[in-house]
Amino acid sequence: MSTDPTAADDWKRWHEQRVETVSAPHGPLSLTGTHWLADYPEGQLPAIPGQWAEDGDEVVLRAVAEDGLTLDGDPFGGEVRLGADSGPAASRVALGERRLMVMRREGEWAVRDFDPGSPARRAFQGIEATPYDADWSVPGRFTPYESRSTIQVENADGRARGLGLGGELAFTVEGVGHTLKVTVEDDGSLWAVFADASSRQGSYRFRFLRTPAPGADGQVSVDFNRVTLPPCAFADHFICPFPPPGNTLPFAVDAGERNLDGRSSV
């Protein structure tokens, strides 16, 4: 193991912040349901009051004051048209401490229920992560595709959805070259969904790798120390994409987040 004291301290702070983020009152551990409106044509969602219906580019919510819902922090009764929320913290509708987040995926609308009192949040013991090792931070090169493409991959809920891919990230580990297909985010950073030889054998079944935006020459740092668990490792109601074909590395990535403390690899 190779260590850099400054980098190791930075990693420790990053890890502590990750634990705080996922265990926050409305963090990933608090998600108790993702309810697709198309599955509830009558508009009544499980354990959520009011009547919810999709109407083109909006969701229509009808409720009475007795339902106990709030809208933008105020008691709500009547009808309101809602767009997609950027996250639970930005959700307009709440029920007590629960945040009811409106979301849209590939034209389909859903309501997510974030409950600070969720069993997963109460049972959380921490994130199992490998201490920083400088050998797992390697140089990489990004090569964009001539045009971005979308492929269908299975998601954690058993459905196939589109995953946008913008190029390939090349790097070398122990003298052997490897590549991962990556998504290019709006800010230019890269995101890869990958599995490796440790998946289900000491690590979660797949993980996420993120890098900064590459330089003009495609050069970018690839730091496996900051590999993260996908949201579906924290709650079963996320719809994380599985790795696309070709994104299973033949070696064990013994770095970054590995699993939840107290939980076996799944």
Sequence and secondary structure as in RCSB ss.txt:
>XXXX:A:sequence
MSTDPTAADDWKRWHEQRVETVSAPHGPLSLTGTHWLADYPEGQLPAIPGQWAEDGDEVVLRAVAEDGLTLDGDP
FGGEVRLGADSGPAASRVALGERRLMVMRREGEWAVRDFDPGSPARRAFQGIEATPYDADWSVPGRFTPYESRST
IQVENADGRARGLGLGGELAFTVEGVGHTLKVTVEDDGSLWAVFADASSRQGSYRFRFLRTPAPGADGQVSVDFN
RVTLPPCAFADHFICPFPPPGNTLPFAVDAGERNLDGRSSV
>XXXX:A:secstr
    HHHHHHHHHHHHHHHHHHTSTTSGGGEEEEEEGGG TT  BTTB SEEEEETTEEEEEE GGG EEETTEE
  EEEEE   SSGGG SEEETTEEEEEEEETTEEEEEEE TT HHHHH   EEEE   GGGEEEEEEEEEEEEEE
EEEEBTTS EEEEEEEEEEEEEETTEEEEEEEEE TTS EEEEEB TTBTTTB S EEEEE    TTSEEEEEGG
G B  GGGT TT   B   TT B SS    EEEEETT    
